[in-house]
Amino acid sequence: MSGMRHDQRERPSTGAWRKSTFSNPSGNCVEVAEATDGSVAVRNSRDPQGSVLFYTRPEIDAFIRGAKAGEFDYLTR
């Protein structure tokens, strides 16, 4: 994902953040939200005031397709 950007864009509102229902109860997960410019914001749910990464829609689409296809399964072993 070459377009990864860490910058000071306007953060999505608090109510806009979502995390997976597969997240563990300890809160050790990521949250996503749509940014005002249409990109996808990603943050660590344990540090909501911390860094936010922004990805384009095509970058997120490529990641999700790869995850569904099992390309990252080796990371969970």
TAWOHU-V797272 format. One record per residue. SS is DSSP state (@ for helix, = for strand, . for the rest). D_CENTER is the distance of its C-alpha to the mean C-alpha in whole Angstrom. Layout:
SS_D_CENTER + SS_D_CENTER
This chain:
._12 + ._15 + ._13 + ._11 + =_12 + =_12 + ._14 + ._16 + ._15 + ._16 + ._13 + ._12 + ._15 + @_14 + @_15 + @_12 + ._10 + =_9 + ._9 + ._10 + ._14 + ._14 + ._13 + ._16 + ._18 + ._18 + ._14 + ._13 + ._9 + =_6 + =_5 + =_4 + =_7 + =_10 + ._11 + ._15 + ._15 + ._14 + ._11 + =_7 + =_6 + =_3 + =_6 + =_8 + ._10 + ._13 + ._13 + ._12 + ._14 + ._13 + ._11 + =_8 + =_7 + =_8 + =_8 + ._11 + @_11 + @_13 + @_11 + @_8 + @_12 + @_13 + @_10 + @_11 + @_14 + @_15 + @_13 + @_15 + ._18 + ._18 + ._17 + ._15 + @_18 + @_20 + @_17 + @_18 + ._21
